């Protein structure tokens, strides 16, 4: 479908995802080589969006496993439908089935409830590969990481009662991490790795224009410059591109054509999510950031 990195970059851009060449290269190679893609970077820089855009470009379902502390195999891979099994057991007992027959009946595929990982493998087995997003793997523990190794290396999963289920065609796998902790080398080695930085001014401006084509040119430059300057502060959680896009939508909804100190104060909760960070943006600090942003925006428009 895509014969070069340039084709890949243009395809992403056509879906309003502005990717640097290094990221477009990693995505292109992951698709060509059939390898998982491991994306690492701060929250809000566009890692999850890569999987969403790929699903659109490939015309295939996006299956998402949102990771969290305490996530286990049964929540990620499969669960048995115990209530249905108990009802079926009573029917088997009425027919005086043998113990072996009961076990074979009860632990069959019809009573297995597929969770995201099994859904992705079985979708590929049916000849329609999906995009599997394993989001924020750093929220899980090392035991769950170790469980994923079979899937990432051989594109298969093992269910003790049924055996090994292998994908006929590898799903497109995107693994993301916000780097709240280090992910084990064994997992990274099975993937192509790409670090995603906060975007430069010009890249972020392109993103704003792509996501909000009706935004006033001056407002787009001021939003981008303000976010760039805001990230220079010592914040607990610097705002990401997701916050930039949300703030742009909020200011458009307020019919703003340019930034002002007042509207920034009124909408600061769109871009900063921690009260400590909001308190750091004192009136003097806010004016300094605002003044620098205006200068940068005016220079970019000149």
C-alpha positions in Angstrom: 0.0 0.0 0.0 2.8 2.4 0.9 6.0 1.9 -1.1 8.2 4.4 0.8 8.6 6.4 3.9 7.5 9.5 2.0 4.2 7.7 1.1 3.7 6.8 4.8 4.3 10.3 5.9 1.9 11.7 3.3 -0.7 9.0 4.3 -0.5 10.0 8.0 -0.7 13.7 7.1 -3.9 13.0 5.0 -5.5 11.9 8.3 -4.3 15.0 10.1 -1.4 13.2 11.9 1.7 15.3 11.4 4.7 12.9 11.9 8.4 13.6 11.7 10.3 11.5 9.2 11.9 9.4 12.0 8.4 8.3 13.3 7.1 7.8 9.8 10.1 5.5 9.1 9.5 3.5 12.3 5.8 3.0 11.3 6.7 2.1 7.8 9.3 -0.5 8.9 6.9 -2.0 11.5 4.3 -2.6 8.8 6.8 -3.9 6.3 8.7 -6.1 8.7 5.6 -7.3 10.6 7.0 -6.2 14.0 5.4 -4.5 17.0 6.0 -0.8 17.4 7.0 0.5 20.8 6.3 4.2 21.3 7.6 6.0 24.4 7.3 9.6 25.4 5.5 12.0 27.7 1.7 11.8 28.0 -0.1 13.7 25.3 2.5 13.7 22.6 0.5 11.6 20.2 1.5 8.0 20.8 -2.1 6.5 21.1 -3.1 8.5 18.1 -0.7 6.6 15.9 -2.6 3.3 16.5 -5.9 5.1 15.8 -4.7 6.6 12.5 -3.2 3.3 11.4 -6.6 1.6 11.9 -8.2 4.2 9.7 -5.5 4.0 7.0 -5.7 0.1 7.0 -9.4 0.0 7.2 -9.3 -2.5 10.0 -10.7 -2.6 13.6 -8.8 -1.0 16.4 -8.6 -3.2 19.5 -7.4 -1.4 22.6 -6.1 -2.8 25.8 -5.9 0.0 28.3 -3.3 -1.0 30.9 -3.6 -0.3 34.6 -2.1 -1.4 37.8 -3.2 -4.9 38.7 -4.1 -5.9 35.1 -3.9 -9.7 34.8 -4.1 -12.3 32.1 -7.8 -12.9 32.5 -8.7 -9.3 32.0 -6.4 -9.0 29.0 -6.7 -12.4 27.3 -9.8 -14.4 28.2 -12.3 -15.4 30.9 -14.5 -18.4 31.2 -18.3 -17.8 31.2 -18.9 -19.6 34.5 -22.6 -19.0 34.7 -23.2 -20.6 31.3 -20.8 -23.4 32.1 -22.8 -24.2 35.2 -26.1 -24.4 33.3 -24.5 -26.6 30.7 -23.0 -28.8 33.4 -26.5 -29.5 34.7 -27.7 -30.5 31.2 -24.7 -32.8 30.9 -25.4 -34.4 34.2 -29.0 -35.1 33.1 -27.6 -36.9 30.1 -25.2 -38.9 32.3 -22.2 -37.8 30.4 -18.8 -39.1 31.5 -16.3 -36.9 33.4 -14.1 -36.6 30.3 -17.1 -35.6 28.1 -18.1 -33.0 30.6 -14.6 -31.5 30.8 -14.3 -31.4 27.0 -17.7 -29.7 26.7 -17.3 -27.2 29.5 -13.8 -26.0 28.4 -14.6 -25.5 24.8 -14.4 -22.3 22.8 -18.2 -21.6 23.1 -17.8 -20.7 26.8 -14.6 -18.6 26.3 -15.1 -14.8 26.6 -12.3 -13.2 24.5 -10.6 -10.1 25.9 -8.6 -7.7 23.7 -5.5 -9.8 23.2 -7.4 -12.9 22.1 -9.7 -10.8 20.0 -6.7 -9.4 18.1 -5.2 -12.9 17.5 -8.5 -14.4 16.5 -9.3 -11.6 14.1 -6.0 -12.2 12.3 -6.8 -15.9 12.3 -10.0 -15.2 10.4 -7.9 -13.3 7.8 -8.7 -9.8 8.9 -5.7 -8.5 10.9 -6.6 -5.8 13.4 -4.6 -3.0 14.9 -3.9 -3.9 18.6 -3.1 -1.0 20.9 -1.5 -2.0 24.2 -1.7 1.4 25.8 0.4 2.6 28.7 2.3 -0.7 29.4 4.3 1.1 32.1 1.2 1.0 34.3 1.4 -2.8 34.6 4.0 -5.0 36.4 6.9 -7.1 35.2 4.8 -10.3 35.4 2.3 -9.0 32.9 5.2 -7.8 30.6 6.6 -11.3 30.7 3.2 -12.7 29.7 3.2 -10.5 26.6 6.5 -11.8 25.2 4.9 -14.8 23.5 2.4 -12.5 21.7 5.0 -10.0 20.7 7.5 -12.5 19.4 5.3 -15.3 17.9 1.9 -13.6 17.5 0.3 -16.3 19.5 -1.3 -16.9 22.9 -1.6 -20.0 25.0 -4.8 -21.0 26.9 -4.1 -24.0 29.1 -7.5 -25.7 28.5 -7.4 -25.1 24.7 -3.8 -24.9 23.7 -2.0 -22.4 21.5 -3.9 -20.0 19.2 -1.8 -18.4 16.6 -2.6 -15.5 14.3 -2.7 -16.5 10.6 -1.4 -13.0 9.8 0.3 -10.9 12.5 -1.9 -8.1 13.8 -0.4 -4.6 13.7 0.7 -4.1 17.4 1.4 -0.7 18.9 2.7 -0.6 22.5 2.9 2.8 24.3 4.6 3.9 27.5 4.6 7.2 29.3 7.8 6.1 31.0 6.5 6.3 34.6 8.8 3.3 35.0 11.4 1.5 32.9 10.0 -1.3 30.7 12.0 -4.5 30.6 14.6 -4.9 27.8 13.0 -8.3 26.8 9.8 -6.6 25.8 11.6 -3.7 23.9 13.8 -6.1 22.0 10.8 -7.7 20.4 9.6 -4.3 19.0 10.8 -1.4 16.9 11.4 1.5 19.2 10.6 5.2 18.8 10.8 8.0 21.3 8.3 10.8 20.6 9.3 14.3 21.7 7.1 17.3 22.4 6.7 18.9 18.9 8.7 22.0 17.7 6.8 25.2 17.2 6.3 24.7 13.5 5.2 21.1 13.9 2.7 21.9 16.6 1.4 24.8 14.5 0.8 22.4 11.7 -1.0 20.0 14.0 -3.3 22.9 15.2 -4.1 23.9 11.7 -4.7 20.3 10.6 -7.0 19.6 13.6 -8.8 23.0 13.5 -8.6 24.3 9.9 -11.1 27.1 10.7 -8.9 28.6 13.5 -7.8 32.2 13.0 -4.1 32.3 11.8 -3.1 34.7 14.6 -4.8 32.6 17.2 -3.2 29.4 16.0 0.2 31.0 16.2 -0.5 32.4 19.7 -1.8 29.2 21.0 1.2 27.2 19.8 3.7 29.8 21.0 2.0 30.0 24.4 2.1 26.2 24.8 5.7 26.1 23.8 6.6 28.7 26.4 4.5 27.0 29.0 6.4 23.8 28.7 9.6 25.7 29.6 8.3 26.2 33.2 9.0 23.7 35.9 5.6 22.1 35.9 4.6 18.8 37.5 2.8 17.8 34.3 3.6 19.8 31.2 0.6 20.0 28.8 0.8 17.8 25.7 -0.4 18.1 22.1 -3.8 16.7 23.3 -4.2 19.8 25.5 -3.2 22.1 22.7 -5.9 20.6 20.5 -8.5 20.8 23.3 -7.6 24.4 24.1 -7.9 25.4 20.4 -11.4 23.9 20.3 -12.3 25.7 23.5 -11.1 29.1 22.2 -12.9 28.6 18.9 -16.1 27.7 20.9 -15.6 31.1 22.8 -15.3 32.9 19.4 -11.8 34.1 20.2 -9.7 35.5 17.4 -6.6 36.2 19.6 -5.3 35.4 23.0 -5.6 37.6 26.0 -4.6 37.3 29.6 -8.2 37.2 30.7 -9.2 34.3 28.4 -6.1 32.3 29.4 -7.0 32.7 33.1 -10.6 31.6 32.3 -9.6 28.5 30.4 -6.4 27.4 32.2 -8.2 24.2 33.4 -8.2 23.0 29.8 -4.4 23.0 29.6 -3.2 22.4 33.2 -4.7 19.5 35.2 -3.0 20.0 38.6 -3.7 22.8 41.0 0.0 23.1 41.9 0.8 23.8 38.3 -2.1 26.4 38.1 -0.8 28.1 41.2 2.7 28.3 39.7 1.2 30.4 36.9 1.1 33.5 39.0 0.0 36.8 37.4 3.6 37.9 36.8 4.6 34.5 35.4 1.5 34.4 33.2 2.2 37.8 31.8 5.9 36.9 31.1 4.8 33.7 29.3 2.1 35.6 27.4 4.5 38.4 26.3 7.1 35.9 25.0 4.4 33.9 23.2 3.1 37.1 21.5 6.6 38.0 20.3 7.1 34.5 18.9 3.7 34.4 17.3 4.2 37.8 15.6 7.7 36.7 14.4 6.2 33.5 12.9 3.5 35.6 11.1 5.9 38.1 9.7 
